[in-house]
Each structure stands twice: as C-alpha cells, then as structure tokens.
Amino acid sequence: MINFIKKIARYTLIAMFFSFYVVAILINYKYIDHYIKPLELFDLKKEYKVDANYIATFPDKKELKEYKHRYHIQRVIALLDFKSPILKELLKEEKAVCKSLGIELIYVDISLLNPNPMDYNIVLRLLEEEPKKTLFHSYWFDKRMSMLKEILKVYGKTP
C-alpha cells in the first residue's frame, strides 16, 4: 500500500511538472518561436537558383546580408499568405533588415493552400518592367514556391 501511494505521488509530481512546462511554453510562444526557428530545427531550409534569381525559404538577418553581399540581390519578393498568424513579427524584422541593406522589399499575397497561377502575373510583370537580381521567398518551401520555380524556368526574365 505504501509503494502504491509513493507511485501516485511520484506520477502526480511528474504530471504537475510537465503541465507547468507546457503552460509556460504556451504563454511565451511568441518569444520562444524566434529562438526555436522551426526551419532550422528540422533542417527545412531550401534554396534554388533560377537564372540570376534565387528561390528560398524565409531568410533570417544573416542570410539576407549574405544574399546582398555574395549574390548582389537588389530586390526581395515575399510570396506569403497574410492570413498566417506567424508572419507579423517576421515581417517587421525583415522590413527593417531590408531597409538597412538598401534592398527593395515587395510582398505578394498568394494563398498557401490553393495558389492560383494567375497570381504570378504580378511577379512576371515586375521581372519584365524592372529586371533586377531577386530573391523570392516564402516561409515554407511549398506549392507556391514549386509553382514559381517552374514559371521562372519557362517565362522568367532575368537581368
């Protein structure tokens, strides 16, 4: 009987510890997310070069500087779904970094779940009117980016 009571006490303490830990993470998620960086945690970063343009997952400050200095990127076009809750803080940071580096930043709202090929006309028009070395990115490398990669291979105008 005493062993049974000890086991119950031990499991109760373990459950309390883990529940406290989970609650602490949920309360502070918006601060923790910047440090965890799920793209790096699971090695989901991808990058492709199509002519003189680059297609990549969401770049951090260090990567944007590298694109600017190593590849001479002059413009960043972000293909994002603005309904996504994770974007607010990331976009503030990206806007500040691009401004400090002198990189033009353009946001294009393209649905994550159901991208429409006609939405890419904006991107193609930008490439035709102002040919610059461009970095295209999205948070995840998803349907939008795969579609963009194929469109750029066929129709892309590059400097």
Buried (B, 14 or more C-beta within 10 A) or exposed (E): EEEEEEEEEEEEEEEEEEEEEEEEEEEEEEEEEEEEEEBEEEEBBEBBEBBBBBBBBBBBEEBBBEBBEEBEBBBBBBBBBEEEEEBEEBBEBBBEBBEEBEBBBBBBEBEBEEBEEEBBEBBBEBBEEEBBBBBBBBBBBBBBBEBBBBBBEEEBBEE
